[in-house]
Amino acid sequence: MKNIFIIKTERVQNVKFEEVYYESSGFYGKEDIRIEDKSIPEVKPDEVLIKVRACGICGTDIHIFDGSEGAAPTPSGTVLGHEFAGEVVRCGDKVEGISAGDRVCVDPDPE
């Protein structure tokens, strides 16, 4: 898994994940965030799929929303909010040490 740290905290029992779509917010320009339906992606061998339960908004997200540049390019459709927690619902074949049902927190910028 590239560019994210996943910390196992505890197991969640009886996770069901049958949805085909999920709701996501997309940034499209100054003060323009839209809620959209997106297809759930296929999990690659070295990835996990996480059902997000909570997500933080950092100061950079607010600056981007207000029209300023962030630390990286923010193309149309970017999902803001990069510090989140949730439940692993699916794991790729090469993933070890994490299983469906694990609760995790994610920081995609470990440096």
BATORBA-122922 format. One record per residue (C-alpha): residue in one letter; chain; residue number from 0; z, y, x. Coordinates in pm, whole numbers. Example, Ala and Ser with C-alpha at 12.3 -4.5 7.8 and 13.67 -1.06 7.14 Angstrom:
TIKOL  rest  kette   nr      pz      py      px
TIKOL     A      A    0     780    -450    1230
TIKOL     S      A    1     714    -106    1367
END
This chain:
TIKOL  rest  kette   nr      pz      py      px
TIKOL     M      A    0       0       0       0
TIKOL     K      A    1    -108     323     158
TIKOL     N      A    2      78     652     151
TIKOL     I      A    3     363     553     -79
TIKOL     F      A    4     709     421     -20
TIKOL     I      A    5     852     196    -286
TIKOL     I      A    6    1223     133    -296
TIKOL     K      A    7    1338    -166    -498
TIKOL     T      A    8    1645     -83    -704
TIKOL     E      A    9    1692    -357    -965
TIKOL     R      A   10    1505    -594   -1193
TIKOL     V      A   11    1386    -509   -1542
TIKOL     Q      A   12    1374    -804   -1780
TIKOL     N      A   13    1090    -892   -2019
TIKOL     V      A   14     835    -627   -1916
TIKOL     K      A   15     531    -631   -2141
TIKOL     F      A   16     221    -434   -2047
TIKOL     E      A   17     -70    -492   -2280
TIKOL     E      A   18    -200    -137   -2320
TIKOL     V      A   19    -559     -64   -2217
TIKOL     Y      A   20    -516     313   -2188
TIKOL     Y      A   21    -240     546   -2077
TIKOL     E      A   22    -173     916   -2124
TIKOL     S      A   23    -193    1140   -1821
TIKOL     S      A   24    -188    1512   -1754
TIKOL     G      A   25    -486    1660   -1573
TIKOL     F      A   26    -496    1999   -1397
TIKOL     Y      A   27    -824    2185   -1464
TIKOL     G      A   28    -751    2534   -1334
TIKOL     K      A   29    -503    2816   -1356
TIKOL     E      A   30    -264    2747   -1647
TIKOL     D      A   31    -494    2469   -1775
TIKOL     I      A   32    -325    2127   -1796
TIKOL     R      A   33    -459    1873   -2046
TIKOL     I      A   34    -314    1548   -2177
TIKOL     E      A   35    -582    1279   -2158
TIKOL     D      A   36    -626     909   -2226
TIKOL     K      A   37    -730     718   -1914
TIKOL     S      A   38    -815     353   -1856
TIKOL     I      A   39    -551     150   -1676
TIKOL     P      A   40    -693      75   -1330
TIKOL     E      A   41    -742    -272   -1189
TIKOL     V      A   42    -488    -356    -921
TIKOL     K      A   43    -634    -412    -573
TIKOL     P      A   44    -487    -686    -349
TIKOL     D      A   45    -256    -443    -160
TIKOL     E      A   46    -152    -227    -458
TIKOL     V      A   47     100    -229    -740
TIKOL     L      A   48      68     -83   -1089
TIKOL     I      A   49     372     118   -1197
TIKOL     K      A   50     456     222   -1551
TIKOL     V      A   51     600     569   -1491
TIKOL     R      A   52     927     639   -1672
TIKOL     A      A   53    1017     976   -1514
TIKOL     C      A   54     834    1228   -1296
TIKOL     G      A   55     952    1538   -1115
TIKOL     I      A   56     763    1864   -1086
TIKOL     C      A   57     802    2031    -750
TIKOL     G      A   58     761    2395    -654
TIKOL     T      A   59     408    2334    -526
TIKOL     D      A   60     305    2201    -869
TIKOL     I      A   61     425    2526   -1027
TIKOL     H      A   62     234    2735    -771
TIKOL     I      A   63     -83    2532    -835
TIKOL     F      A   64     -40    2576   -1212
TIKOL     D      A   65      -6    2952   -1155
TIKOL     G      A   66    -335    2956    -960
TIKOL     S      A   67    -223    2933    -597
TIKOL     E      A   68    -345    2670    -353
TIKOL     G      A   69    -129    2369    -279
TIKOL     A      A   70     -82    2188      51
TIKOL     A      A   71    -399    1987     -23
TIKOL     P      A   72    -711    2053    -230
TIKOL     T      A   73    -655    2032    -606
TIKOL     P      A   74    -987    1938    -764
TIKOL     S      A   75   -1039    1949   -1140
TIKOL     G      A   76    -859    1659   -1310
TIKOL     T      A   77    -585    1622   -1047
TIKOL     V      A   78    -261    1473   -1180
TIKOL     L      A   79      34    1686   -1068
TIKOL     G      A   80     383    1544   -1027
TIKOL     H      A   81     405    1315    -727
TIKOL     E      A   82     771    1213    -718
TIKOL     F      A   83     832     953    -984
TIKOL     A      A   84    1019     642   -1092
TIKOL     G      A   85     920     351   -1311
TIKOL     E      A   86     869     -22   -1347
TIKOL     V      A   87     627    -244   -1158
TIKOL     V      A   88     405    -412   -1415
TIKOL     R      A   89     144    -578   -1196
TIKOL     C      A   90     111    -665    -826
TIKOL     G      A   91    -192    -739    -612
TIKOL     D      A   92    -222   -1079    -443
TIKOL     K      A   93    -123    -947     -97
TIKOL     V      A   94     189    -757    -209
TIKOL     E      A   95     515    -906     -82
TIKOL     G      A   96     877    -815    -156
TIKOL     I      A   97     802    -644    -488
TIKOL     S      A   98     751    -816    -823
TIKOL     A      A   99     658    -723   -1178
TIKOL     G      A  100     976    -606   -1348
TIKOL     D      A  101    1121    -430   -1040
TIKOL     R      A  102    1238     -72   -1091
TIKOL     V      A  103    1106     157    -820
TIKOL     C      A  104    1104     518    -708
TIKOL     V      A  105     803     658    -526
TIKOL     D      A  106     754     935    -273
TIKOL     P      A  107     381     938    -189
TIKOL     D      A  108     427    1181     101
TIKOL     P      A  109     666    1008     344
TIKOL     E      A  110     615    1250     633
END
